Amino acid sequence: MKIKHIEWCALLGLSLFWMSACNKDYGNYDYSEVNEITVSGVDSTYQIAAGEVLTIKPTINASKLDAADTGKFTYEWYSLPADLLPSDYSLLSKTVLDSSRSFSKPVNLSPGAYYLYYTITDTATGIFTRTRFRLEVTSDVYEGYLVLCDVNGTPRLDMLSYKSATGSTLVYTDILKRMGSTLTLSGKAIKVYCYPYLNPPYGIYIFTSQGSERVNPENFGYSLTYNLSYDFITAVNEKIIGENMIGTPSLIPGYVWLYANGNVYYAWRGFVTELFGTTANAYAGGSTFKVSPYIVVDQSSISPSAVMYNLEKKGFVSNGHNPYSTDMTTKNPLFNFQTGMDLTYMEWNYSGYINAILHDTNSDKYYFAKFTFNGTQSYWAELTGTDIGKATHFAVSPQLGYLFYSVGGKVYEYDLSSKQSILMVDKGASEITFLNFNYFFNRTVASKASTYAVWANWLNVGVYDSGKPAESTGTLEMYNVPPSNAQLVKQKSYDGLGKIVSVSYRER
């Protein structure tokens, strides 16, 4: 306590000394008012299509000079990519767009997100003010649902292009042709998949029975090195045929699992691009096993793991981004992870649960399993829904936990508690070719609360009408899922598509 008392006395004495010194300073100083410049009348965000004219007319005020006298000031408009890391944030990277007081000219930046800076400098004093806006340069493929379709047995990539500035959606068929891409799709359509990672900055993959490719995420351009075989460590002698891919966001920490050519591979896609290497469908010691194309990944974990299904043992296995997997063991015995049954369907959603449907071929019964990555089981029961054995597509509501399945042109909702099926959609002679709840990586971002967070809970239904022209047989319908088994509420419907096989959202 004495030490603290001495310290406070010393500080008090020092303060009094400085006060005394200031009081005795009778020097003659000439202070002048700084010319303060302010900018107003501008938006925080601008969105414009590449090549279109952007017009910004800021209101400028100066405290000492006439702000309208352009001879007293210099002006500069420049842009920087919005995703620059702090170590890259240098004015050497800037793109100067204009040197006029107001901005009104075409924006010839590549599609993407930028920060637009406006600097006004007082030429007499060098004092400047700088204002920053967000600039989104869009294109027809900037954002929206990518829809991989079948048209007369040939794959075609369509798109529901979403314009966030207006909240409108435009249907573009054969988006590769529209964008002038050199990629030609052939074979049987399998899957389209979009997910964010750092290097390259975004992945858009298209899988068909004749090959697996990715395209430039901004203009859908293509080169030979975009073939999936270039994502492998060693040269691949056979063509890579991907069927499934599940990734995690780039910073937590960016792993991706791939099912291709009957095997599962994993890689890290963070600050460097790690290539696919050894198979993950193997036990310690190197013995591989046949594995189901269904893979689930904990996309919310900072150390994600995957769950797969061993087709030989007929049981669940776990892989923690390692070169080998382990059989899952039962923690609370609702069921044995080594089921001895056929896996019909498996998914993970943001509810945090793995949902699986299994078929006991001996009894011809179907069962529903719900569990977590650490092996905690929460549900196991026979599925007794209407025509469940005839179902072709499945999806589980991440919000309410209902199981949806399609039979022909009908969609049923199955309540796991009451064990009852309720008919929700009946398209008559048309066929349901697709069901899902789209996974949005950025749904928790505050600015996406009114879009991604809402859409993540919509059931997407692909309807095929064979009576329409082959180029436009498909319709994508989107339904809100109410609680208490109430009827689905249709929110959106987009027709003119091909026969829908796979859907994935290109996020921003």
N, C-alpha and C positions, 0 to 999 in steps of 0.2 A: 504493500500500500504506500510506503514512503517513496518508492521509486516512481510510481504513478504521479504522486503529488509533485515531485521534482520536475517530471516531464511537463506537466501542465503549467507549472510556473515558468519554465523555460519558453514554452510556446507563447504564453501570455506576454512575456517580456519581449520576445521577438516581434509580436504583433504591434505592441506599443512603439517599438523602435521604427518600424516601417510607417506607422501612422504619423509619427513625429517627423520622419524624413519627408513624407509627402506634404505635410503642412508647411515645411520650410522651403519647399521648391517653388520659387517665385519666377521661374523662367517664362519667357514669352513664346507661346506656341500658336501656330496658325493652323486650325483644323478646317478641312473643307468637306462638304457633304458628298458622299459617293453617289454616282449616277446609278440608281437601282433600276434594273430591268425586270419586268414581269411578263409572263406569257399566260394567256387564258383563251377560252373559246375553242378548246381542242378536246378530243375524246381520249380515253385511256387505251382503247384498242381499236384498230382498224383492220378490216378483212377485205381483201380484194383478190380477184383472179389474176394470175400471172399475165402480164402484157396489157392489162386494163389501166386506165388513167386513174390515179389517186389524187384527190384534191383536198388539201388542208390549208385553210386560211386562218392562221392564228391572230388573235388580238394582242398587240404589243403595247406596253406602257413603259415609259421611262420617267424617272422622278425629276431629272434636270433638263434632259434634251427633248426635242420634238421627235417622238417615236416615228413619225411619218417621214422624217428626213433620212432617206436610205443612205445618203452619203456619210452619215455619222456611224454607220454600223456595217459589219459584215455578217453573212449568214451561211450556215452550213447544215445540210441534211445528210446523215450517214446511217448505215445499218450495220448491225452485228448479229450473228446467229444467236437466238435466244437460249440455245442449249450449250453455250460455251462454258467450259469449266473455268474456275477462277485463274488457273495457271495460264489459260489461253486468252484471258480477257485483256487484250492489248489493242490500242488504237491502230497498230500496224495491220490488224485484221479487218479494219473497217472498210466498207464500200461506200464511197461518197456518191450521193444520188443527185444533189442539186446545191446551188449556192444562191438561191433566190429567197426573198422575204417570205413568200407563200410557196407552197408546193402544189404543182399541178402538172403531172407528166406520167407516162406509162411506167409501171413498175416491172422491170425486167430481171427480177430476182427469181431464182429457182423456188418452186413451191416449198413451203416450210414456215416455221415460226421465227420471227426476228424481233429485235428491239430497234426502233427507229429513234434517232437522236436529232434534236434540233438545237443548234448553238447560235446564239446572238452575241456578238462581241462589239464593245464600245471601242472604236478605232483610236480614240484619243488616250484612253487609259489602259486598254487591254483587258478591262474587266468584262467578264462574259457570264451569261446564264445559259444553262443547258436543261432541256426538257426531254423526257423519255416517254415514248409510247410503245405499245405492243403492236406489231404488224404481222398479220397472218396472210401469207401469199398462198392462194389456193389454186386448185385445178379440178378437173372432172373427177380425179381419183384422190382428192385430198383426204376425204373421210367418208366412211359409210360401210354398209354391209357388202362384202364380196360374196357372190353366189356362184358356186361351181355347178354347172348344169350338164345335162345330157341332151343333145339335139341329134336325133337320128343315129344314136350310138357314138357320137363324137363329142368330146368335152368342149364346153364353151364357158368362159368366165364373164358373168354379168355383174352389175354393180348397182346398188341403191345409194346414189351419191347424196350425202347429207350436207346441206348448206346451213351452218350454225348461225350465220348472220340473219337469215330469214326464217330459219326453222323448217325449210322446205326440203323435200327429197325428190330427186329425179332418177328415173329408171334408165340405165344405159345397158344395152345388150352388146355382147362381144366387146368388152372394154379393151381388150388387148389390141384388137383391130382399130378401135376408135383412137387409141393413143399412139398408133403406129409402131407397136412393139414388134420385134422380129421373132418373138416366141410363138411357135405354132404347136397347139396341143393336139395330141392324138391318143388313141387307145380308149380305155374306159375311165370315166371320171371317178376319182376316189375321195379327195379331200382338198380343201383350201384352208390355210391356217395362217393367222396373223398374230404376232406377239412382239413386244418391245424388248430390245436389248441394245447394248452400247456399240458393238463393233461387228458388222455395220449397224447403223442407228435404228434399224427396224427390219423385221423379217416378214416377208410375204411369200409363202410357199404354196406350190400347186402340185399335187400328186395325182398321177394317172398311171394306168397299167403299163404305159410305155416309157415312163420316166418321171423324175422328181426334180423340179426346178424352183428357183426363186426369181423374183423380178425386182427391179429398182423400186424402192418404196415411194418415190416421188413421181416418176413418170412411166413406170412399168416397162422401162427399157430392159433389154436382155443381152447377155453375152455368154459365151461358152463357159466361162468360169462360174456362172450362176448355177450350173448343174450341181446337184447334191453330191456327186462323187468328189467334187473339189472340197467338200467339207470333211473329208476323211484324212486321217494321218498318212496312211499308206495308199498306194495306187490301188484302185479297185478294178479288177479285171471284168467283173460282171456289172450290168446296168443296175443302178440303185432304184428300187421300186419302194418308195415310202408309202405307208398306209396310215400312220398316226404320228403325231408330234404334240408334245405338251411341254411348254416352257414356263419359266418363272421370270418376273420382271428383272431388269438388268442389275439392280442394286441389292437384290435379296436372294441369292447373289448372282442370278442369271444362269441357272442351269436349264438344260433342255434334254428331254428324253425322246428318242426317235425309234419307231418300229419300222424296220425296212428289211426286205428279203428274209423275213422270218425270224429276225433277231432284234434285240433292243440295244441301243447305244445311248451314251450320255456324253454331254460336253458342257463346258462352262463358257458363257457368252458375256463376260464382263468387260474390263478395260482392254483385254486382249481376246482374240478369237481362238478359243481352244477347239481343236478338231475332234471329230468322233474317232474313237480308237477301238479298244477291245469290246467284246460283247458283254452286256450286263446280265444277260440271262444265262448265268453260269454260277456254279457253287465254288467255294474255295477249293483250290486244287485244279480248277480249269474245266471241270465237266459241265458241258452246256446242256440245256434242256429246251424243248419246244415250248414256246410261250405264246399267249394270246395277244392279239393286236390291242386289246384294251389295256391302257396304262393310266394310272391316276397318280397325280403329283400334288404334294402339299404346296400350293402356290402362294401361301401366306407366311411360310416359315423362312427364317434367315438361314436355316440349314435344311433345305428341302430334301425329302426322300420320296421314293416312288413305290407303289405297290403294283405287282404284276400277278399273272396267273400261270402256274406251271401246268401245261397241258398233259404232261406225262404222269405226274403224281396227282394231278387234279387238286391243286391246293394253292393258296395265296403265298407269295413270296415278297420280301421287302428288299429294296435296294437304296442305300443311302449315298448316291452318286459315288459308288465304288465299283471296281471291276468284277465284283462277285455279289451274289444275292444270298439271302438266308430264308429258310421256311418260317412263316409266321406261326407263332404259338398262341394258344388260347389263354387269356388272362382271366376272363369270367366266362364260364362255359355255357353260353347260349347255343353255340355251335362249334364244331371243330373246323379250324382254318383249313385243314386238309380234308376237304369236303367229300372228295370222291365223285363230285358231280361236274357237269359241263357248265362252263361260264357262258351265260347268254348275253349279259350286259354289265358294264361297270362304269361308274363316273364318280368324280369328286366335284363339289361346288363350294361356294364361299360359306355355307353353313358349317363347314369343317368336318363333315362326315363323308365317308366312302359309302356309296350305295351300289350293291351288286345283286344281280338276279341269276340264280343258278337252277339248272334243270337236272332233276334226278331221273335219269333215263330208265331206271328199273321200275319206278312207280309212275313215270310220266307226270310227275308233279314239279311245280315251280316254287322256289323259295326266294324270299327277299332278305338280304343281310345288310345291316348298317353298323359300321364300326369306324374307328379312328386309326391313324397311322401308327400309334403306339400299341395297337392291339386291343383297345377297350371296345367291347361289343355292346351295342345298345338295342339291337332289334334282330329277331330271327323268327320268321313265320312263313307258313305256306301262303302262296298267292292264290286266292280263290276268285279272282276277277273274271268277268265275262270274256270268254274266248281268249284267255291269257296265253294259251298255247299257240295261238295263231298270230300273236302280236309280232310286228316287224320293226317297230321303232319305239324307243323309250326315252323319257326325260323325267328328271325329278326336280320339283320346285325347290329352289334354295331357300325360299322364305317360309313356305308352309309344309314342305316335306311330302306333298302328294306325289304319287307316281302316275305319270301320264304314259299311255301306250296307244298305238294305232293298230287297227285291224281293217284292212281294205280302205274304205273312205271314212272310217269312224275313228274318233279320238275319245278315249275313256280316261276319267280321273279315278284313281284307286286310292281310297283312304286307308292308310296302314292301321289306324286305330279300329275303325268299324269293320274293316276288311270287306268293303263294298265298292263296286264299280258304279260310276255315274257317267252316262253318255253325255259328252260335252260338245262334240262337233260331229255332224253327219253330212258328208259331201256326196252321198248317194253313190253313183257309179264312178265317181272320181276316186283317185288313189292318194293316200297320204304317203309321201316319199321322204319326209324329213320332219324330225322333232328335235328341239333343243331349247335350253335357256342359255343364251349367249353369255360367256364369261367375259366381263369387262375388267381389264387390269386397272384402269383409272377411275373406277366407279366411286372410290372414297375421296377423290379430289373434290374440294368444295365447289369449284366452278362446274363440275359435272353432275351435281346432285339432281338437277332437273332433267337430265338426259340419261347418262350411263347408269346411274343408281336406280332409275325407274325402269329402264329397258332391261336391266339384268334380271328382273322378276317377270318379264313377259315370256309367255310360251310362243315360240316360233313354229309355225306349221306350214310345211311345204305341200301344196295341193297340185296333183297332176291330172289334167283333163285331156285324155287322148283324142277327144273330138275336136280340139283346136289345132291350128297349124303347128307343125313340129317345132317351129322357131319360137312359139309362144304358148306352150302347153302348161307352163308353171305359174303358180301364184304363191306368194309368201304372205301369210296372214300372221298377225301378232295379237296375242290375247293377254289381257290382265287376268290374274288368278285371284279371285276373292276368297276369303275364309269361309268356313262352315259349308263347304261343298256347293256353294252357290254357282250358278252358271257362269262360264267364262264371258268376259266382256271384250269384244273385238275392238282393238285400238287402231290398227293400220292394216292395209291390204294393198299389195303391189302385184299387178299381173303383167303379162307380156314377157315373162322370163322363160327360160328353158325348163326342162324337167329337173327339179331341184335335187341335188345330191348332197351338197355340203354348204354351210354358211359360216362365215367368220367376219368379225367387225374390224375394220381398219381405224384404230383410235388416233386421237390427237390430244 
